[in-house]
């Protein structure tokens, strides 16, 4: 099986397994009374949900894998400035649109987690998003969210910069939503039918994307299917991210913020669409950091998506729904500057069902430490928030 080693600062697989065997780290000595603020909780938490399934192999290409070139040949019309990856460690790179994230990586404030997934192994957006947000082991077995259940105990406040409360925050008494005034969106069923009609025509599909992006900038709707109604353009997402930073940096503000960014279902003409999408993500996260100011030092940002995409391109220069993907942790205290992965390889026998990046890490091993650090979650709270989850990863922060 192909293996790409981690950089010298990263933990090899054996040490991760030893840490898992030791069990979850505890943030407190016992069960706290409901709604009592935890003395152990510290810093601010931001979760960014990329709805539609980000292609992790495009965002963080595994160019050191011997099968990479065969799976992901450059498109014939690729522009050099849009296809030159930004180097990381040991054969990995970042998409060239992620300029700010690459700078954070160099500063040791971005951790890339590759070949990661929830327990879900099917390919439905709705089921996968519900499972990821609820924190369960099967879609719709839990009606509340992993953040919501943890916030029930900690009593901390949260805000979702979204018209609707995301599943992840449901169950939290002190969670609210915020959105700027925006024009009414077109009917979602109508837009889905139009998008399906246009998807076989690259020119019309691209024009539709551009028109909807302009509408988003002025406050309109999104074409992307999903459980939430997130931002769908660089300007809209950057504005919401900047506002999230303002909320969190306010001394009387919330401790947790949730952001959505739609538009990642790249079945057709993926290269040009992802260039715009990833630039929007990069710009928005930079706006968030700027708005946080000094609070960046004790803030953690988690960027996640419901699943990855197929390892090989389809016949429409896009990718289809997959399994293993990528997640990012960023922040002033994040132990970054490394790619955390037990790389499964990209050979046909290594791929899940011969088509998808095989996940080797459960994303809940990132969620549990976030709850411990930022909400002061103890063992009982973690069991309630993330039932059946594996042991949490350690050494995700420098202090």
TIBA-340092 format. One record per residue (C-alpha): residue number from 0; residue in one letter; x, y, z. Coordinates in nm, 4 decimals. Layout:
BEGIN
NUM, a, X, Y, Z
...
//
This chain:
BEGIN
0, x, 0.0000, 0.0000, 0.0000
1, x, 0.1341, 0.3403, -0.0951
2, x, 0.2383, 0.5529, 0.1975
3, x, 0.3294, 0.9187, 0.2131
4, x, 0.5111, 1.0009, 0.5342
5, x, 0.4189, 1.2906, 0.7586
6, x, 0.6638, 1.5762, 0.8205
7, x, 0.9090, 1.5385, 1.1099
8, x, 0.6830, 1.7388, 1.3418
9, x, 0.3827, 1.5112, 1.2841
10, x, 0.2950, 1.2019, 1.4807
11, x, 0.3414, 0.8673, 1.3059
12, x, 0.0529, 0.6266, 1.3001
13, x, 0.1894, 0.4179, 1.5889
14, x, 0.1819, 0.7134, 1.8273
15, x, -0.1719, 0.8038, 1.7248
16, x, -0.2815, 0.4496, 1.8001
17, x, -0.1076, 0.4623, 2.1381
18, x, -0.2859, 0.7863, 2.2172
19, x, -0.6182, 0.6357, 2.1118
20, x, -0.5595, 0.3388, 2.3367
21, x, -0.5045, 0.5695, 2.6312
22, x, -0.8576, 0.7011, 2.5914
23, x, -1.0009, 1.0492, 2.5601
24, x, -0.8321, 1.3322, 2.7417
25, x, -1.0520, 1.4773, 3.0129
26, x, -1.1027, 1.8479, 3.0482
27, x, -1.2615, 1.8400, 3.3925
28, x, -1.2718, 1.6234, 3.7054
29, x, -1.6400, 1.5375, 3.6955
30, x, -1.9869, 1.6054, 3.5631
31, x, -2.0823, 1.9728, 3.5820
32, x, -2.4272, 2.0997, 3.6657
33, x, -2.6312, 2.1797, 3.3561
34, x, -2.5861, 2.5349, 3.2252
35, x, -2.2931, 2.6032, 3.4577
36, x, -2.0056, 2.7700, 3.2770
37, x, -1.6926, 2.5549, 3.2744
38, x, -1.3728, 2.6944, 3.4219
39, x, -1.1745, 2.4812, 3.1793
40, x, -1.3343, 2.6241, 2.8654
41, x, -1.1137, 2.8691, 2.6803
42, x, -1.0972, 3.0571, 2.3557
43, x, -1.3438, 3.0826, 2.0721
44, x, -1.4599, 2.8193, 1.8228
45, x, -1.5651, 2.8690, 1.4599
46, x, -1.7020, 2.5856, 1.2456
47, x, -1.7223, 2.6336, 0.8685
48, x, -1.9389, 2.3810, 0.6865
49, x, -1.8675, 2.3399, 0.3137
50, x, -2.1980, 2.2091, 0.1798
51, x, -2.1996, 2.0008, -0.1353
52, x, -1.8846, 1.7945, -0.0688
53, x, -1.5444, 1.9533, -0.1248
54, x, -1.3045, 1.7506, -0.3387
55, x, -1.0252, 1.6982, -0.0862
56, x, -0.7884, 1.5684, -0.3514
57, x, -0.8252, 1.8968, -0.5397
58, x, -0.7923, 2.1149, -0.2300
59, x, -0.4925, 1.9151, -0.1011
60, x, -0.3456, 1.7160, -0.3909
61, x, -0.1341, 1.4117, -0.3024
62, x, 0.1230, 1.4731, -0.5734
63, x, 0.3758, 1.2449, -0.4064
64, x, 0.1552, 0.9421, -0.4586
65, x, 0.2723, 0.7458, -0.7657
66, x, -0.0878, 0.7115, -0.8877
67, x, -0.1602, 1.0830, -0.8728
68, x, -0.0800, 1.1742, -1.2325
69, x, -0.2864, 0.8895, -1.3731
70, x, -0.5885, 0.9845, -1.1618
71, x, -0.5679, 1.3594, -1.1974
72, x, -0.4121, 1.4631, -1.5292
73, x, -0.4122, 1.8376, -1.5878
74, x, -0.6930, 1.9576, -1.8155
75, x, -0.5831, 2.0570, -2.1628
76, x, -0.6978, 2.4175, -2.1174
77, x, -0.5382, 2.4606, -1.7736
78, x, -0.3741, 2.7952, -1.7097
79, x, -0.0297, 2.7798, -1.5438
80, x, -0.1206, 3.0361, -1.2773
81, x, -0.4296, 2.8385, -1.1816
82, x, -0.2724, 2.4930, -1.1659
83, x, 0.0544, 2.5379, -0.9798
84, x, 0.0040, 2.3819, -0.6353
85, x, 0.1445, 2.5431, -0.3221
86, x, 0.3857, 2.2956, -0.1591
87, x, 0.3303, 2.1511, 0.1872
88, x, 0.5260, 1.8531, 0.3260
89, x, 0.6124, 1.5125, 0.1829
90, x, 0.4293, 1.5112, -0.1461
91, x, 0.1227, 1.7133, -0.0452
92, x, 0.0265, 2.0586, -0.1664
93, x, -0.2509, 2.3162, -0.1411
94, x, -0.4689, 2.4344, -0.4266
95, x, -0.3226, 2.7599, -0.5645
96, x, -0.6351, 2.9529, -0.4652
97, x, -0.5642, 2.8896, -0.0961
98, x, -0.2972, 3.1561, -0.0658
99, x, -0.3856, 3.2744, 0.2855
100, x, -0.4167, 2.9200, 0.4166
101, x, -0.0760, 2.8392, 0.2726
102, x, 0.0688, 3.1365, 0.4586
103, x, -0.0910, 3.0128, 0.7812
104, x, 0.0566, 2.6696, 0.7182
105, x, 0.4003, 2.8266, 0.6891
106, x, 0.3382, 3.0108, 1.0170
107, x, 0.2417, 2.6837, 1.1879
108, x, -0.1220, 2.7910, 1.2288
109, x, -0.2912, 2.5541, 0.9834
110, x, -0.3251, 2.1793, 1.0314
111, x, -0.4360, 1.9780, 0.7278
112, x, -0.6185, 1.6525, 0.8078
113, x, -0.6416, 1.4239, 0.5048
114, x, -0.8290, 1.0997, 0.4307
115, x, -1.0913, 1.1929, 0.6901
116, x, -1.4648, 1.1179, 0.6968
117, x, -1.7646, 1.0717, 0.9208
118, x, -1.8967, 0.7163, 0.9811
119, x, -2.1234, 0.7599, 0.6778
120, x, -2.0413, 0.5426, 0.3749
121, x, -2.3215, 0.6250, 0.1328
122, x, -2.3313, 0.9288, -0.0942
123, x, -2.6409, 1.1346, -0.0133
124, x, -2.5797, 1.5018, 0.0654
125, x, -2.8762, 1.5227, 0.3002
126, x, -2.7972, 1.2073, 0.4965
127, x, -2.4265, 1.2859, 0.5174
128, x, -2.4798, 1.6423, 0.6352
129, x, -2.7338, 1.5344, 0.8948
130, x, -2.4998, 1.2687, 1.0298
131, x, -2.1989, 1.5016, 1.0390
132, x, -2.3950, 1.7722, 1.2194
133, x, -2.5822, 1.5461, 1.4587
134, x, -2.2680, 1.3613, 1.5663
135, x, -2.4317, 1.0196, 1.5630
136, x, -2.3362, 0.6980, 1.3875
137, x, -2.6329, 0.6773, 1.1489
138, x, -2.8299, 0.9509, 0.9697
139, x, -3.1321, 1.0849, 1.1572
140, x, -3.0858, 0.8711, 1.4674
141, x, -3.0284, 1.1997, 1.6564
142, x, -3.2402, 1.5118, 1.6107
143, x, -3.0080, 1.7514, 1.7926
144, x, -2.6466, 1.8382, 1.7158
145, x, -2.3100, 1.7573, 1.8714
146, x, -2.2468, 2.1240, 1.9437
147, x, -2.5995, 2.1767, 2.0710
148, x, -2.5796, 1.8930, 2.3214
149, x, -2.2412, 2.0104, 2.4499
150, x, -2.3687, 2.3678, 2.4803
151, x, -2.6596, 2.2392, 2.6886
152, x, -2.4052, 2.1495, 2.9549
153, x, -2.1627, 2.4397, 2.9254
154, x, -2.4293, 2.7081, 2.8982
155, x, -2.2182, 2.9038, 2.6504
156, x, -2.3674, 3.1060, 2.3679
157, x, -2.3446, 3.0296, 1.9976
158, x, -2.4483, 3.2049, 1.6782
159, x, -2.5101, 3.0617, 1.3335
160, x, -2.4696, 3.3167, 1.0574
161, x, -2.7446, 3.1510, 0.8596
162, x, -3.1200, 3.2014, 0.8017
163, x, -3.1951, 2.8646, 0.9645
164, x, -3.0523, 2.6970, 1.2724
165, x, -2.8068, 2.4267, 1.1541
166, x, -2.8590, 2.0762, 1.2869
167, x, -2.5254, 2.0967, 1.4704
168, x, -2.6545, 2.3706, 1.7045
169, x, -3.0011, 2.2293, 1.7646
170, x, -3.0601, 2.1582, 2.1310
171, x, -2.8544, 2.4537, 2.2535
172, x, -3.0751, 2.6887, 2.4604
173, x, -2.8399, 2.9834, 2.4042
174, x, -2.7925, 2.9466, 2.0283
175, x, -2.9270, 3.2020, 1.7818
176, x, -2.9091, 3.2854, 1.4117
177, x, -2.8103, 3.6061, 1.2344
178, x, -2.8260, 3.7120, 0.8716
179, x, -2.8149, 4.0472, 0.6939
180, x, -3.1236, 4.1669, 0.5116
181, x, -3.1414, 3.9848, 0.1806
182, x, -3.3724, 3.9579, -0.1162
183, x, -3.6017, 3.6609, -0.1548
184, x, -3.4323, 3.3622, -0.3165
185, x, -3.5770, 3.1853, -0.6196
186, x, -3.7636, 2.8620, -0.5575
187, x, -3.5053, 2.5919, -0.4776
188, x, -3.6851, 2.3198, -0.6769
189, x, -3.6954, 2.5429, -0.9825
190, x, -3.3257, 2.6246, -0.9538
191, x, -3.2400, 2.2565, -0.9104
192, x, -3.4270, 2.1707, -1.2312
193, x, -3.2537, 2.4515, -1.4210
194, x, -2.9129, 2.3402, -1.2940
195, x, -2.9855, 1.9809, -1.3980
196, x, -3.0907, 2.0971, -1.7450
197, x, -2.7735, 2.3035, -1.7868
198, x, -2.5222, 2.0586, -1.6411
199, x, -2.4571, 1.8839, -1.9748
200, x, -2.3665, 2.2161, -2.1379
201, x, -2.0413, 2.3551, -1.9895
202, x, -2.1004, 2.7053, -2.1250
203, x, -2.4568, 2.7373, -1.9951
204, x, -2.3633, 2.5796, -1.6608
205, x, -2.0784, 2.8261, -1.6158
206, x, -2.3016, 3.1210, -1.7075
207, x, -2.5609, 3.0041, -1.4559
208, x, -2.2937, 2.9843, -1.1858
209, x, -2.1782, 3.3381, -1.2666
210, x, -2.5315, 3.4768, -1.2604
211, x, -2.6105, 3.3143, -0.9274
212, x, -2.2805, 3.4316, -0.7833
213, x, -2.3712, 3.7893, -0.8781
214, x, -2.7133, 3.7432, -0.7205
215, x, -2.5489, 3.6130, -0.4039
216, x, -2.3342, 3.9246, -0.3842
217, x, -2.6557, 4.1291, -0.3854
218, x, -2.8217, 3.9006, -0.1317
219, x, -2.9913, 3.6306, -0.3356
220, x, -3.0038, 3.2532, -0.3172
221, x, -2.7817, 2.9542, -0.3979
222, x, -2.8093, 2.6652, -0.6389
223, x, -2.6364, 2.4195, -0.4093
224, x, -2.8484, 2.1508, -0.2398
225, x, -2.7943, 2.1080, 0.1309
226, x, -2.9342, 2.1135, 0.4812
227, x, -2.8604, 2.4826, 0.5308
228, x, -2.8737, 2.8078, 0.3405
229, x, -2.5191, 2.9352, 0.3426
230, x, -2.3276, 3.1937, 0.1497
231, x, -2.2580, 3.1195, -0.2143
232, x, -2.0105, 3.3875, -0.3256
233, x, -1.6802, 3.5314, -0.2118
234, x, -1.8329, 3.8655, -0.1153
235, x, -2.1241, 3.7118, 0.0747
236, x, -1.9101, 3.4625, 0.2641
237, x, -1.6417, 3.7175, 0.3487
238, x, -1.9083, 3.9496, 0.4873
239, x, -2.0535, 3.6783, 0.7085
240, x, -1.7091, 3.5665, 0.8222
241, x, -1.6124, 3.9230, 0.9108
242, x, -1.9328, 3.9599, 1.1117
243, x, -1.8629, 3.6317, 1.2919
244, x, -1.5256, 3.7715, 1.3957
245, x, -1.6936, 4.0850, 1.5303
246, x, -1.9373, 3.8794, 1.7339
247, x, -1.6649, 3.6600, 1.8844
248, x, -1.4249, 3.9452, 1.9596
249, x, -1.6936, 4.1314, 2.1536
250, x, -1.6376, 4.0789, 2.5252
251, x, -2.0093, 4.0097, 2.5710
252, x, -2.0395, 3.8071, 2.2525
253, x, -2.0847, 3.4345, 2.1893
254, x, -1.8163, 3.1683, 2.2244
255, x, -1.9076, 2.9657, 1.9149
256, x, -1.9880, 3.0727, 1.5575
257, x, -2.1146, 2.8595, 1.2693
258, x, -2.0737, 2.9479, 0.9006
259, x, -2.1921, 2.7758, 0.5834
260, x, -2.0424, 2.8025, 0.2358
261, x, -2.2382, 2.6370, -0.0441
262, x, -2.1422, 2.5382, -0.3969
263, x, -1.9071, 2.2384, -0.3660
264, x, -2.1040, 1.9815, -0.5683
265, x, -1.8669, 1.9931, -0.8665
266, x, -1.9998, 1.7259, -1.1042
267, x, -1.9087, 1.9340, -1.4095
268, x, -1.6204, 2.1650, -1.5073
269, x, -1.4659, 2.1308, -1.1637
270, x, -1.1375, 2.3140, -1.2264
271, x, -1.2845, 2.6582, -1.2918
272, x, -1.5591, 2.6232, -1.0323
273, x, -1.3233, 2.5120, -0.7567
274, x, -1.0847, 2.7928, -0.8369
275, x, -1.3637, 3.0390, -0.7500
276, x, -1.4952, 2.8383, -0.4550
277, x, -1.1586, 2.7921, -0.2865
278, x, -1.0696, 3.1566, -0.3429
279, x, -1.3974, 3.2484, -0.1698
280, x, -1.3112, 3.0233, 0.1231
281, x, -0.9591, 3.1642, 0.1450
282, x, -1.0779, 3.5256, 0.1314
283, x, -1.3517, 3.4629, 0.3866
284, x, -1.1194, 3.2966, 0.6362
285, x, -0.8737, 3.5853, 0.6002
286, x, -1.1605, 3.8277, 0.6738
287, x, -1.2532, 3.6233, 0.9800
288, x, -0.8993, 3.6366, 1.1129
289, x, -0.8706, 4.0107, 1.0547
290, x, -1.2009, 4.0725, 1.2300
291, x, -1.1044, 3.8559, 1.5271
292, x, -0.7987, 4.0689, 1.5929
293, x, -0.6239, 3.9617, 1.9121
294, x, -0.8804, 3.6852, 1.9671
295, x, -0.7215, 3.4888, 1.6800
296, x, -0.4598, 3.3733, 1.9300
297, x, -0.7138, 3.1625, 2.1213
298, x, -0.9612, 3.0829, 1.8418
299, x, -0.9831, 2.7512, 1.6563
300, x, -1.1452, 2.7313, 1.3126
301, x, -1.2634, 2.3928, 1.1855
302, x, -1.3409, 2.3634, 0.8138
303, x, -1.5249, 2.0440, 0.7202
304, x, -1.7495, 1.8952, 0.4514
305, x, -1.9963, 1.6058, 0.4385
306, x, -1.7793, 1.3712, 0.2288
307, x, -1.5100, 1.3755, -0.0373
308, x, -1.5436, 1.3060, -0.4071
309, x, -1.4411, 1.0375, -0.6534
310, x, -1.0667, 0.9992, -0.7017
311, x, -1.0873, 1.0108, -1.0814
312, x, -1.2620, 1.2699, -1.2978
313, x, -1.5906, 1.1826, -1.4653
314, x, -1.6725, 1.2439, -1.8307
315, x, -1.7831, 1.6022, -1.7618
316, x, -1.4467, 1.7174, -1.6229
317, x, -1.5897, 1.6952, -1.2730
318, x, -1.6029, 1.4504, -0.9840
319, x, -1.8871, 1.2555, -0.8295
320, x, -1.9877, 1.1944, -0.4698
321, x, -1.7171, 1.0090, -0.2784
322, x, -1.6067, 0.9234, 0.0748
323, x, -1.2695, 1.0289, 0.2195
324, x, -1.1915, 1.3983, 0.2126
325, x, -1.0016, 1.6716, 0.3896
326, x, -1.0556, 1.8970, 0.6921
327, x, -0.8634, 2.1988, 0.8184
328, x, -0.7904, 2.3285, 1.1676
329, x, -0.6625, 2.6855, 1.1884
330, x, -0.5889, 2.9269, 1.4695
331, x, -0.3217, 3.1077, 1.6602
332, x, -0.2588, 2.8162, 1.8970
333, x, -0.3141, 2.5295, 1.6487
334, x, -0.0161, 2.2934, 1.6165
335, x, -0.0057, 2.3390, 1.2407
336, x, 0.2512, 2.3381, 0.9668
337, x, 0.1877, 1.9682, 0.9002
338, x, -0.0386, 1.7243, 0.7197
339, x, -0.1987, 1.4784, 0.9593
340, x, -0.2832, 1.1583, 0.7752
341, x, -0.2465, 0.7830, 0.7652
342, x, -0.2333, 0.7911, 0.3874
343, x, -0.4194, 0.4955, 0.2294
344, x, -0.2776, 0.5311, -0.1226
345, x, -0.4451, 0.5976, -0.4562
346, x, -0.3900, 0.2631, -0.6278
347, x, -0.7092, 0.0981, -0.7467
348, x, -0.6882, -0.1667, -0.4740
349, x, -0.6327, 0.1059, -0.2144
350, x, -0.9383, 0.3075, -0.3139
351, x, -1.2689, 0.2409, -0.1403
352, x, -1.4843, 0.0394, -0.3816
353, x, -1.2213, 0.1149, -0.6446
354, x, -1.3339, 0.4791, -0.6759
355, x, -1.3004, 0.6854, -0.3562
356, x, -1.0190, 0.7974, -0.1292
357, x, -1.0368, 0.5519, 0.1592
358, x, -1.0912, 0.7308, 0.4922
359, x, -0.8423, 0.6388, 0.7640
360, x, -0.9499, 0.8907, 1.0285
361, x, -1.2912, 0.9561, 1.1822
362, x, -1.3658, 1.3281, 1.1880
363, x, -1.5135, 1.2897, 1.5352
364, x, -1.1552, 1.2495, 1.6612
365, x, -1.1289, 1.6228, 1.5851
366, x, -1.4698, 1.7217, 1.7203
367, x, -1.4124, 1.5774, 2.0662
368, x, -1.0939, 1.7779, 2.1374
369, x, -1.2687, 2.0944, 2.0171
370, x, -1.5450, 2.0392, 2.2724
371, x, -1.2891, 1.9735, 2.5434
372, x, -1.0826, 2.2833, 2.4741
373, x, -1.3499, 2.5388, 2.3913
374, x, -1.6514, 2.4147, 2.5880
375, x, -1.4716, 2.2398, 2.8732
376, x, -1.6475, 1.9111, 2.7949
377, x, -1.5797, 1.6243, 3.0346
378, x, -1.6211, 1.2517, 2.9712
379, x, -1.9955, 1.2524, 3.0364
380, x, -2.0529, 1.5504, 2.8082
381, x, -1.8474, 1.3944, 2.5291
382, x, -2.0467, 1.0715, 2.5564
383, x, -2.3666, 1.2730, 2.5201
384, x, -2.2406, 1.4954, 2.2408
385, x, -2.0611, 1.2277, 2.0355
386, x, -2.2034, 0.8879, 2.1285
387, x, -1.9910, 0.5960, 2.0134
388, x, -1.7107, 0.8208, 1.8879
389, x, -1.3511, 0.6944, 1.8837
390, x, -1.0849, 0.8476, 2.1055
391, x, -1.0012, 1.2068, 2.0323
392, x, -0.6774, 1.3129, 1.8679
393, x, -0.4223, 1.4868, 2.0886
394, x, -0.1562, 1.7518, 2.0393
395, x, -0.3761, 1.9621, 1.8130
396, x, -0.2668, 2.2829, 1.9874
397, x, 0.0681, 2.4212, 2.0952
398, x, -0.0613, 2.5445, 2.4319
//
